[in-house]
C-alpha cells in the first residue's frame, strides 16, 4: 500500500512540473510575438516618418501576415502621459500615441500580449509599450 501512495505522489509532482513548464513555454512564445509586433509597428512608423494612411495600411498588412490577433477593433486605449491615442480604424488590437517635442515628434506604440488558453485566455491581456526615435521636423531641418 505504501508503494501505491508513493507512486501517486510522484505522478502528481510530474504532472505539476509538466504543467508549469508548458505554461512558461506558452507565455514566452506569446510574449515574443508581442515584441515582434511592437517592433514591426515602430519600424513602419519610422519608415514613413509618421503615422499616416500609408503606414496604417502597411501595419495592417504586416499584422495579418504575422498572425496577430484580430479583436474587431475593441481596443479601449487609455491615455498615456496625458496624450490620447490616435484614431486607428484598424481591426487589430494596438494603440498609437503622438508626442511633440521641440526637435520633432515621436510616437508611442502599445500592443497587447494575449494568451490562447481556452477558458482563462480572455482575461489574460498584457500591454507592451515602446517608442520610436524622434522624427525631426523636415521644414526646420531644410530651412
C-alpha positions as CSV (number, residue, x, y, z in Angstrom):
1,X,0.0,0.0,0.0
2,X,2.9,2.3,0.8
3,X,4.3,2.0,-2.7
4,X,0.9,2.9,-4.3
5,X,0.8,6.2,-2.3
6,X,4.4,7.0,-3.2
7,X,3.8,6.4,-6.9
8,X,0.7,8.6,-7.0
9,X,2.6,11.4,-5.2
10,X,5.5,11.2,-7.7
11,X,3.0,11.1,-10.6
12,X,1.3,14.3,-9.2
13,X,4.7,16.0,-9.0
14,X,5.5,15.1,-12.6
15,X,2.1,16.5,-13.7
16,X,2.6,19.7,-11.8
17,X,6.1,20.2,-13.2
18,X,4.9,19.5,-16.8
19,X,2.0,21.9,-16.4
20,X,4.2,24.7,-15.2
21,X,6.8,24.0,-17.9
22,X,4.0,24.2,-20.6
23,X,2.6,27.4,-19.2
24,X,6.0,29.0,-19.2
25,X,6.5,28.0,-22.9
26,X,3.1,29.4,-23.9
27,X,3.9,32.6,-22.1
28,X,7.3,33.1,-23.6
29,X,6.0,32.4,-27.2
30,X,3.1,34.8,-26.8
31,X,5.4,37.5,-25.2
32,X,8.0,37.2,-28.0
33,X,5.2,37.5,-30.6
34,X,4.1,40.7,-28.9
35,X,7.6,42.2,-29.0
36,X,7.9,41.2,-32.7
37,X,4.6,43.0,-33.5
38,X,5.5,46.1,-31.4
39,X,8.9,46.4,-33.1
40,X,7.5,46.0,-36.6
41,X,4.9,48.7,-36.0
42,X,7.7,51.0,-34.7
43,X,9.8,50.3,-37.8
44,X,6.9,51.1,-40.1
45,X,6.1,54.4,-38.4
46,X,9.8,55.4,-38.7
47,X,9.9,54.3,-42.3
48,X,7.1,56.7,-43.2
49,X,8.2,59.4,-40.8
50,X,4.9,59.4,-39.1
51,X,1.6,57.6,-38.7
52,X,-0.4,58.3,-41.9
53,X,-2.6,56.3,-44.3
54,X,0.4,54.5,-46.0
55,X,1.8,53.5,-42.6
56,X,-1.6,52.3,-41.4
57,X,-2.2,50.1,-44.5
58,X,1.3,48.6,-44.2
59,X,0.8,48.0,-40.5
60,X,-2.5,46.1,-41.2
61,X,-0.8,44.0,-43.9
62,X,2.1,43.1,-41.6
63,X,-0.2,42.2,-38.7
64,X,-2.2,40.0,-41.0
65,X,1.0,38.1,-42.1
66,X,2.3,37.8,-38.6
67,X,-0.9,36.4,-37.4
68,X,-1.6,39.0,-34.7
69,X,-4.9,38.5,-33.0
70,X,-7.8,40.4,-34.6
71,X,-10.2,41.5,-32.0
72,X,-12.6,43.6,-34.1
73,X,-11.3,47.0,-33.0
74,X,-12.5,46.6,-29.4
75,X,-9.3,48.2,-28.0
76,X,-10.0,50.7,-25.3
77,X,-6.9,52.8,-25.5
78,X,-6.3,54.7,-22.3
79,X,-4.3,58.0,-22.1
80,X,-0.6,57.7,-21.9
81,X,1.3,60.5,-20.2
82,X,-1.6,62.9,-20.8
83,X,-1.9,62.1,-24.5
84,X,-4.9,60.5,-26.1
85,X,-4.4,57.6,-28.5
86,X,-4.5,58.5,-32.2
87,X,-7.6,57.2,-34.1
88,X,-6.9,53.9,-35.7
89,X,-9.6,52.3,-37.8
90,X,-7.8,49.1,-37.8
91,X,-9.3,45.8,-36.8
92,X,-6.2,45.0,-34.8
93,X,-5.5,45.5,-31.1
94,X,-2.9,48.3,-30.8
95,X,-2.7,51.9,-29.8
96,X,-0.6,54.7,-31.2
97,X,0.3,57.9,-29.2
98,X,1.9,61.0,-30.7
99,X,4.2,63.1,-28.6
100,X,5.6,66.5,-29.7
101,X,8.9,67.9,-28.6
102,X,11.0,70.9,-29.8
103,X,13.0,68.7,-32.1
104,X,10.1,66.9,-33.6
105,X,7.5,64.2,-33.0
106,X,7.9,60.7,-31.7
107,X,5.3,58.0,-31.4
108,X,4.4,55.6,-28.6
109,X,3.1,52.1,-29.5
110,X,1.1,49.8,-27.3
111,X,0.4,46.3,-28.4
112,X,-1.2,43.6,-26.3
113,X,0.0,40.1,-25.5
114,X,-2.8,37.7,-25.5
115,X,-2.7,34.0,-24.5
116,X,-4.7,31.4,-26.4
117,X,-5.8,29.5,-23.4
118,X,-9.5,28.3,-23.8
119,X,-11.1,29.5,-20.5
120,X,-8.8,32.0,-18.9
121,X,-7.2,33.3,-22.1
122,X,-9.8,36.1,-22.5
123,X,-8.8,37.5,-19.1
124,X,-5.0,37.5,-19.8
125,X,-4.1,40.5,-21.8
126,X,-0.9,42.4,-21.1
127,X,0.2,45.6,-22.7
128,X,3.7,46.1,-24.2
129,X,4.8,49.7,-24.8
130,X,7.6,51.1,-27.0
131,X,8.6,54.4,-28.6
132,X,10.0,55.4,-31.9
133,X,13.0,57.7,-32.3
134,X,12.4,61.4,-32.7
135,X,11.2,62.1,-36.2
136,X,12.8,65.5,-36.9
137,X,10.6,68.2,-38.4
138,X,11.5,68.3,-42.1
139,X,10.8,72.0,-42.6
140,X,13.1,73.0,-39.7
141,X,16.0,70.8,-41.0
142,X,15.7,72.2,-44.5
143,X,15.3,75.8,-43.5
